[in-house]
């Protein structure tokens, strides 16, 4: 085992943990996934153009990318935004562009109560749009 392997999560184990962790976010995800499957089945039944391997592949890719957006929104959940604040602080300390560091330090972090909900809402909206196929081009 390489030293870096210890910090990398195994994708299948990480995915299984994500899909089975207790909490409202898991229930919401499973409902969103069920709605996505229902939308795909209805589209398959109503539109002959949707009955192709290409359409199924696009749906599967949209669901996978949407699930990744959903998973990444989980460490930014209101009201404390601890994960978002941590990474914003990392951006302040390690930004390659001083203007970005100054912007995050002087405007974003002091106003996290405004920016935090916006970031969370946009990421959840992107996940939902991709998984349900609603406004997917905008979400993408």
N, C-alpha and C positions, 0 to 999 in steps of 0.2 A: 504494500500500500504506500502510495506517495504521500508526503506530508500534506499536500493541498487537498487530497481526497477526503480527509477528515472533515473539512469545512464545507464541502460541496454536498448538498442533499441529493440523494438518489431521486430522479424524477418520478418514478412510479410510487415510491414511498411518500414523497412530498405531495404528490397528487392525491393519494389515498387519504393522507392526513387532512388535507384541505377539504375533501369531500365528506369526511366523517366527523370533523370537529364539532363539539356541541355549541349551540348558540343560534341566535336569530339569523345571523348572516348565512349559515349553512342552509337553513330552511328556505330563506329567500332565494338562495342560489338554486336549490333543487326545484322550487316553483318556477323560477325563470327558465331553467333547463326544460322542464315539462312543457311550459308555454312555447318554447322554441320548437320542440318536437311536434307539438300539436299544430303549430303554424306550418311546419314543413309537410306534415301529413295532409293538411288541408290544401296546401299549394299543389302537392303531388296529385291529389284527387281531382282538383278543379282545372288545372292547367297542364295540358299535354307537354308543353315545353319544359316543365319542371321534372319530367320523368326521364332524366338522363343522368349518366354518371357524372357529367360536368356539374349539373345543378346540385347533385348530392354532395360533390366535393366542395363546391363553394359554400354550401350550408355548413358542412363539417368544419371547414376552415374558419368561417365566421364565428361559429360557436366556440371553437378553441381559442381564437384571439379574444373574443368577448369574455371568456372565462378567465383568461390571463389578466385582462383589465379589471375584472371583478376582484380577483385575488389580490391584485396590487392596490386596490382601493381599501382593503381591509386594515392596513396599518395606518390609515389616515382618518379613521372613523372619529366623528365629533363625539364629545365636546372638547376633549383635551388635545387632540392632534399631536400626541407625543412623538410618533414616528415621523410625521411631516416636519415638526420643529427640529428634530434631531438632524434629519437630512438637509434641511435648510441651513442649519448651523454648519454642517460639513461643507455646504456650498460656499458659505461666507469664508470659511477658513482655507478652502482649497480651490477656489475658482481660478480658472486660467485667465479670466478677464477681470481686472479690478473693478470695472464699472458694474459687472454682474454682482460681484461681492458687495459693493456699496449699496446697490439697489435692494438686494435681499436683506442686508443688515439694517439699512435705514428705513425701508418702506414695508417690505413683506413681513419680516419677523415682528416688528412692533404692532402690525395690524393683522396678526394671524387670525383673529376672530372674524375678519372679513375674508381674507384669502383662503383660510382653511376650508370653510364650507363651500367656497367656489371650486376649489381644487377637487374636493370630494364629490360634489354634485356633477362636475364635468366628467370625471372618471367613471362614475356610476352610470351616467347617461350614455357614455360611449359603450360601456359593457352591455347595457340593456339594448341599445340600438343594434349592435352587432349580433347579439344572441337572438333577438326577435326578428331581425331583418327589417326593422323600421328605420327609415332614414339612414340606411347602412353606409351610403356614400359619405354622408355628413359625419357619421361616427367614425368611419375609417380615416 
